[in-house]
Amino acid sequence: MAEINETTRFNADQINNLIVGVAAQVGKHDAGVHRHRKHQLLFASSGCMSIRLDGFWCVLPPSRAAWIPSGTEHSAVMRNVVAYRSLYVDRSVSSSLPQEIRIFAVNGLLRELIERMAYWEWDKSIEEQQTILSLFCEELNTAEPEYFSLKLPTDRRLSDWLTDVMEGKRLPEHLIDMATHIGASAKTISRIFTRETGMPYQSWRQQWRLQAAIERLSEGTRVCEVADSLSFSSDSAFISFFRKMTGDTPRRYI
């Protein structure tokens, strides 16, 4: 098990172990775009991580985890203190490990397995790990998928705007205002988003607001502050929006 913080230089691929567990309290940190030869499971038992992988943006509150297959380019950002958990699993460990990206719900059993494995000593033999590993693989393969991820457009005309949006420097405006800011027609912007993200701009904007809300709520921000920061007209309007998108109130969801 590695004790790391936001300044630690760490490379799981350089550690000659089949399973490498990491558990740490990490403050503001941006891991940058990278990839591993090992598979990775990424989870925060408290706080929230923001990840980008395969052209999508996802947020990981304590109810979700990400499975990132070997070789997948990705980045992870923490904007506040996060109880960071990561498992790096060699491709040879089990043929039943998923080979595709997964964002999934974390039930009580899976949470406990991740916690246990994150604290394993690196010299623990695979024979000693086998019982828990088998259960982990079973839970991972049957975990309920989560679909709150957002496809990011790649058109160069949106590059600076998208950077500002993803770094929290601006909110996605309404279509007319956004088109004026970009210097393109609303029709052109609509066509770009439909072609590159599979959804109209307004739907994309609403999905962005939802994920930003989940991220901020998971960091302990109050409902009224989240509603104001995301330009909702009132707390009740935000709660109604959140319930419509997730089926739960913000407090209950988090």
C-alpha positions in Angstrom: 0.0 0.0 0.0 1.3 3.5 -0.9 0.8 6.6 1.2 0.8 9.4 -1.3 -0.3 13.0 -1.5 -0.8 15.5 -4.3 3.0 16.0 -4.8 4.0 12.4 -4.9 5.4 11.0 -8.1 4.0 7.5 -8.4 4.0 5.0 -11.2 2.2 1.7 -10.6 3.7 0.2 -13.8 7.2 0.4 -12.2 6.0 -1.8 -9.2 6.5 -5.5 -9.9 3.3 -6.7 -8.2 0.1 -8.2 -9.7 -2.1 -5.9 -7.5 -1.0 -2.5 -6.3 -3.3 -0.7 -3.8 -3.2 3.0 -3.0 -5.1 4.7 -0.2 -4.5 8.4 0.6 -6.0 11.7 1.5 -5.4 13.9 -1.5 -6.1 17.7 -1.8 -6.3 19.7 -5.0 -4.5 17.7 -7.6 -4.5 17.2 -11.4 -2.9 14.0 -12.5 -2.7 15.1 -16.2 -3.4 12.9 -19.2 -1.7 9.5 -18.9 -2.2 5.7 -19.3 -1.1 2.5 -17.5 -0.1 -1.0 -18.6 -2.2 -2.2 -15.7 -5.9 -2.0 -15.4 -7.1 0.6 -12.8 -10.1 1.0 -10.5 -10.6 4.6 -9.4 -12.8 5.4 -6.3 -13.3 8.1 -3.7 -14.7 6.9 -0.4 -15.4 10.6 0.4 -15.1 13.7 -1.7 -15.4 13.7 -5.5 -13.1 13.1 -8.5 -13.6 14.5 -12.0 -12.2 12.2 -14.7 -11.9 12.5 -18.5 -11.5 9.3 -20.6 -12.2 8.3 -24.1 -13.6 11.7 -24.9 -16.1 11.7 -22.0 -16.3 13.7 -18.8 -17.5 11.8 -15.7 -17.7 12.7 -12.0 -17.1 10.1 -9.3 -18.9 10.8 -6.0 -18.6 8.2 -3.2 -21.5 6.2 -4.8 -19.5 5.5 -8.1 -16.3 4.1 -9.3 -14.5 3.8 -12.7 -12.9 0.8 -14.2 -10.2 1.9 -16.7 -8.7 -0.9 -18.8 -5.1 -1.2 -19.6 -3.8 1.4 -22.1 -6.8 3.8 -21.8 -5.7 7.4 -21.9 -7.3 9.3 -19.1 -6.9 12.1 -16.5 -8.2 12.7 -13.0 -8.8 16.0 -11.2 -9.5 16.5 -7.5 -10.6 20.0 -6.5 -10.9 19.4 -2.8 -9.8 16.8 -0.2 -10.6 13.3 -1.5 -10.2 10.0 0.3 -8.6 8.5 -2.8 -8.6 4.8 -3.5 -7.0 3.2 -6.5 -6.4 -0.5 -7.4 -3.9 -1.3 -10.2 -4.4 -4.8 -11.5 -2.1 -6.7 -13.8 -3.8 -8.0 -17.0 -2.6 -11.5 -16.1 -4.5 -11.7 -12.8 -7.9 -12.8 -14.1 -9.4 -13.5 -17.5 -12.8 -12.3 -16.0 -11.7 -8.7 -15.6 -13.6 -6.3 -17.8 -11.9 -5.2 -21.0 -14.0 -2.0 -21.5 -14.5 1.3 -19.7 -17.1 1.1 -16.9 -18.6 3.7 -14.6 -20.7 1.9 -12.1 -22.5 2.1 -8.8 -20.6 0.9 -5.6 -22.7 -1.1 -3.2 -21.7 -1.8 0.4 -19.9 -5.1 -0.3 -17.9 -3.7 -3.2 -17.0 -0.6 -1.2 -15.6 -2.9 1.6 -13.6 -5.0 -0.9 -12.1 -1.9 -2.5 -11.1 -0.6 1.0 -9.5 -3.9 1.9 -7.6 -4.2 -1.3 -6.4 -0.6 -1.3 -4.6 -1.4 2.0 -3.0 -4.7 0.9 0.8 -4.8 1.3 2.5 -5.0 -2.1 4.4 -8.2 -1.2 1.2 -10.1 -0.4 1.1 -13.3 -2.5 -1.6 -13.8 -5.1 -2.5 -17.0 -3.3 -3.3 -15.0 -0.1 -5.4 -12.5 -2.2 -7.3 -15.1 -4.3 -10.5 -15.4 -2.2 -11.1 -11.7 -2.0 -10.0 -11.1 -5.6 -12.5 -13.7 -6.9 -15.3 -12.0 -5.0 -14.1 -8.6 -6.2 -14.2 -9.8 -9.9 -17.7 -11.1 -9.4 -19.0 -7.9 -7.9 -17.2 -5.7 -10.5 -18.8 -7.7 -13.4 -22.3 -7.5 -11.9 -22.2 -3.9 -10.7 -25.0 -1.6 -11.9 -23.8 0.7 -14.6 -24.1 4.5 -14.3 -24.8 6.6 -17.3 -24.0 10.1 -16.1 -21.1 10.8 -18.4 -20.9 13.6 -20.9 -19.4 13.3 -24.4 -17.1 16.3 -25.1 -17.0 18.1 -28.5 -13.7 18.2 -30.3 -14.3 20.9 -32.9 -11.4 23.4 -32.7 -13.8 26.4 -32.7 -15.0 25.3 -29.3 -11.6 24.5 -27.9 -11.0 27.7 -25.7 -14.6 27.8 -24.7 -14.6 24.2 -23.6 -11.3 24.6 -21.6 -12.9 27.5 -19.7 -16.0 25.5 -19.0 -14.2 22.4 -17.8 -11.8 24.4 -15.6 -14.8 26.1 -14.0 -14.0 29.6 -15.4 -17.4 29.9 -17.0 -20.8 28.2 -17.1 -22.2 26.9 -20.4 -24.4 29.8 -21.6 -27.7 29.5 -23.3 -27.3 28.7 -27.0 -27.7 32.3 -28.4 -25.2 33.7 -25.9 -22.8 30.8 -26.4 -22.9 31.3 -30.2 -22.2 35.0 -29.8 -19.3 34.3 -27.6 -17.8 31.7 -30.1 -18.6 33.9 -33.1 -20.7 31.3 -34.9 -24.4 31.0 -35.6 -26.7 29.1 -33.3 -27.5 26.7 -36.1 -23.7 25.9 -36.5 -23.3 25.3 -32.8 -26.3 23.1 -32.7 -25.0 21.1 -35.7 -21.6 20.6 -34.0 -23.0 19.4 -30.7 -25.5 17.0 -32.4 -22.8 15.6 -34.6 -20.0 15.3 -32.0 -21.9 14.5 -28.8 -25.0 12.9 -30.0 -27.3 15.5 -28.3 -28.5 19.0 -28.9 -26.6 21.8 -27.1 -29.4 22.5 -24.6 -29.5 18.8 -23.5 -25.7 18.8 -23.3 -25.8 22.0 -21.1 -28.3 20.4 -18.8 -26.2 17.3 -18.4 -23.2 19.4 -17.7 -25.1 21.3 -15.0 -26.1 17.9 -13.4 -22.6 16.6 -13.3 -21.2 19.9 -12.0 -23.9 19.8 -9.3 -23.0 16.2 -8.2 -19.3 17.2 -8.1 -20.0 20.3 -5.9 -22.5 18.5 -3.6 -20.0 15.7 -3.1 -17.5 18.2 -1.9 -19.9 19.4 0.8 -21.2 22.6 -0.9 -24.7 23.5 0.4 -27.7 23.1 -1.9 -28.4 26.8 -2.0 -24.8 27.6 -3.0 -24.8 25.0 -5.8 -28.1 26.3 -7.1 -26.7 29.9 -7.2 -23.3 28.9 -8.7 -25.1 27.0 -11.6 -27.5 29.9 -12.3 -30.8 28.3 -11.2 -33.5 30.8 -10.4 -34.1 29.3 -6.9 -33.2 26.4 -4.7 -36.5 24.8 -5.5 -35.9 25.1 -9.2 -32.5 23.3 -8.7 -34.0 20.6 -6.6 -36.8 20.0 -9.1 -34.2 19.8 -11.9 -32.0 17.4 -9.9 -34.9 15.1 -9.1 -36.1 15.0 -12.7 -32.5 14.0 -13.9 -31.7 11.5 -11.2 -35.0 10.5 -9.5 -33.7 11.7 -6.2 -33.3 15.0 -4.3 -29.7 16.3 -4.0 -29.4 15.4 -0.4 -30.8 11.9 -0.8 -28.6 11.2 -3.9 -25.4 12.2 -2.3 
